Amino acid sequence: MNKIVNLGHWIVGLLFAAVGLVCLFYTYVQGMPSLLLMAHGYHAIFFISYPAIILWVPLLLSAWGIGRWKKWGHALGLVQVILLLCWCVRWLVYVGMQNVGMRGVIRIELLRAFLIGVCVLGWFVLPAVRHRYWREVAAA
């Protein structure tokens, strides 16, 4: 069980860091020319989602907290995984309701995100992982 905890610690931390860096790249590096054009009064070529501008911050904070075995990293990562799973389930239900006559198509990326989210959630709720993050609470 100790190997699962230690190996999962690095995998989950790197996963959060990778997703955070991808969000940072797509928001600022690819979206920067449009942001500069919009700042000078020109119309944007494509729409930039404003929540995506700060989406990378909690992801990278979670990666840092998970990497340092911090309680807040565990809690923040757990909240983000639960939100991901809620979003995936909502989308799967929506597509399932629209699937009359093959109008709705379940995308493989959504299923992949759902399965990864379930695995990460399973790692977060392992008793050894919870004990590692919340030692003084478990000792009381």
C-alpha positions as CSV (number, residue, x, y, z in Angstrom):
1,M,0.0,0.0,0.0
2,N,2.9,2.3,0.7
3,K,4.1,2.1,-2.9
4,I,0.6,3.0,-4.2
5,V,0.6,6.0,-1.9
6,N,4.1,7.2,-2.9
7,L,3.8,6.5,-6.6
8,G,0.2,7.9,-6.7
9,H,1.5,11.0,-5.0
10,W,3.9,11.8,-7.9
11,I,1.4,10.7,-10.6
12,V,-1.4,12.9,-9.2
13,G,0.8,15.8,-8.5
14,L,2.3,15.7,-12.1
15,L,-1.2,15.3,-13.5
16,F,-2.5,18.4,-11.8
17,A,0.7,20.3,-12.9
18,A,0.3,19.1,-16.5
19,V,-3.3,20.1,-16.7
20,G,-2.5,23.5,-15.1
21,L,0.3,24.2,-17.5
22,V,-1.8,23.2,-20.5
23,C,-4.5,25.6,-19.3
24,L,-1.9,28.3,-18.8
25,F,-0.5,27.7,-22.3
26,Y,-3.8,27.8,-24.1
27,T,-5.1,30.8,-22.2
28,Y,-2.1,33.1,-22.3
29,V,0.3,31.9,-25.0
30,Q,-2.3,31.2,-27.7
31,G,-4.8,33.8,-26.4
32,M,-2.4,36.6,-25.9
33,P,-2.5,38.0,-29.5
34,S,-6.3,38.3,-29.2
35,L,-6.1,39.8,-25.7
36,L,-3.6,42.4,-27.1
37,L,-5.9,43.2,-30.0
38,M,-8.9,43.5,-27.7
39,A,-6.9,45.9,-25.5
40,H,-6.3,48.1,-28.5
41,G,-10.0,48.2,-29.4
42,Y,-10.0,45.6,-32.2
43,H,-12.5,42.8,-32.4
44,A,-11.2,39.4,-31.3
45,I,-10.9,36.6,-33.8
46,F,-12.1,34.0,-31.3
47,F,-13.8,34.1,-27.9
48,I,-11.7,33.7,-24.8
49,S,-13.5,32.3,-21.8
50,Y,-12.8,34.6,-18.9
51,P,-12.9,31.8,-16.2
52,A,-10.3,30.0,-18.2
53,I,-7.9,32.9,-17.6
54,I,-7.6,31.9,-13.9
55,L,-8.4,28.2,-14.2
56,W,-4.7,27.3,-14.1
57,V,-4.1,28.9,-10.6
58,P,-6.0,26.3,-8.5
59,L,-4.6,23.5,-10.6
60,L,-1.0,24.5,-10.1
61,L,-1.7,25.3,-6.4
62,S,-3.1,21.8,-6.0
63,A,0.0,20.3,-7.7
64,W,2.2,22.2,-5.3
65,G,0.2,21.2,-2.2
66,I,0.0,17.6,-3.3
67,G,3.7,17.5,-4.0
68,R,4.5,18.9,-0.5
69,W,2.0,16.7,1.3
70,K,0.0,19.8,2.5
71,K,-3.6,19.4,3.9
72,W,-4.9,22.3,1.7
73,G,-3.4,20.6,-1.4
74,H,-5.3,17.4,-0.6
75,A,-8.6,19.4,0.0
76,L,-8.2,21.6,-3.1
77,G,-7.4,18.6,-5.3
78,L,-10.3,16.6,-3.9
79,V,-12.7,19.5,-4.6
80,Q,-11.4,19.9,-8.1
81,V,-11.7,16.2,-8.9
82,I,-15.3,16.1,-7.5
83,L,-16.2,19.1,-9.6
84,L,-14.7,17.4,-12.7
85,L,-16.7,14.2,-12.0
86,C,-19.9,16.2,-11.5
87,W,-19.3,18.0,-14.8
88,C,-18.6,14.7,-16.6
89,V,-21.7,13.0,-15.2
90,R,-23.9,16.0,-16.1
91,W,-22.5,15.9,-19.7
92,L,-23.0,12.1,-19.9
93,V,-26.6,12.5,-18.7
94,Y,-27.2,15.3,-21.2
95,V,-25.8,13.3,-24.1
96,G,-27.6,10.2,-22.9
97,M,-30.9,12.1,-23.0
98,Q,-30.1,13.4,-26.5
99,N,-29.1,10.0,-27.8
100,V,-32.5,9.3,-29.4
101,G,-31.9,8.5,-33.0
102,M,-28.1,8.7,-32.5
103,R,-28.1,12.5,-32.2
104,G,-25.9,12.5,-29.1
105,V,-22.4,11.1,-29.4
106,I,-20.3,10.4,-26.3
107,R,-16.8,11.7,-26.9
108,I,-13.9,9.5,-25.9
109,E,-12.1,12.5,-24.3
110,L,-15.0,12.8,-21.9
111,L,-14.9,9.2,-20.9
112,R,-11.1,9.3,-20.5
113,A,-11.4,12.4,-18.2
114,F,-14.1,10.6,-16.2
115,L,-12.0,7.4,-15.8
116,I,-8.9,9.4,-14.8
117,G,-11.0,11.5,-12.4
118,V,-12.4,8.3,-10.8
119,C,-8.9,6.9,-10.4
120,V,-7.6,10.1,-8.8
121,L,-10.6,10.3,-6.5
122,G,-10.0,6.7,-5.5
123,W,-6.4,7.6,-4.7
124,F,-7.5,10.7,-2.7
125,V,-9.9,8.7,-0.5
126,L,-7.5,5.8,0.3
127,P,-7.1,5.6,4.1
128,A,-3.3,5.6,3.9
129,V,-3.4,8.8,1.7
130,R,-5.9,10.5,4.0
131,H,-3.7,9.6,7.0
132,R,-0.6,10.9,5.3
133,Y,-2.2,14.3,4.7
134,W,-4.2,14.6,7.9
135,R,-1.9,13.0,10.5
136,E,-2.8,15.1,13.5
137,V,-6.5,14.7,12.9
138,A,-6.1,10.9,12.7
139,A,-4.0,10.9,15.8
140,A,-6.6,12.7,17.9
